[in-house]
Amino acid sequence: MRAPPERLLRAALWATAMANLGVALLVLAPQSPPGQLAGLPQEPAPAVYRVLLALFIALFGFTYAWLAHRRVVERSLLTLGATGKLLAFLGVASLWCVGEASGRFAMLMIGDLLFAALFFAWLFGEPRRGT
């Protein structure tokens, strides 16, 4: 299997960086209209948990932006990011299966699964000649 082109990887990194930062803001205000539209739980967790989760999501977002900006994509950080995306999807999908997450939120998490697949394909695909 060939690795996706690097420009596609970098575009995906920028897109997921922006998405992570947006989700971090939604986690801070789950009862806002965008939070409701995304299907976030409407019984908000205590502020300390929301803030820590938002910071963690934002940290991943800044890491994706850092990777997109760097001349060379650092494979270890991309592996961490791909794993984080996959685990986020699996966590929410598991919660949806037991009725603890909304279908809308679970559907949004398919984006994380797609990004994880792209990142893993780039990491483990056959290198392109000349790149």
Summary of the structure (lengths in Angstrom):
residues: 131
radius of gyration: 15.7
end to end distance: 15.6
largest distance: 52.4
contacts: 368
relative contact order: 0.19
helix: 73%
strand: 2%
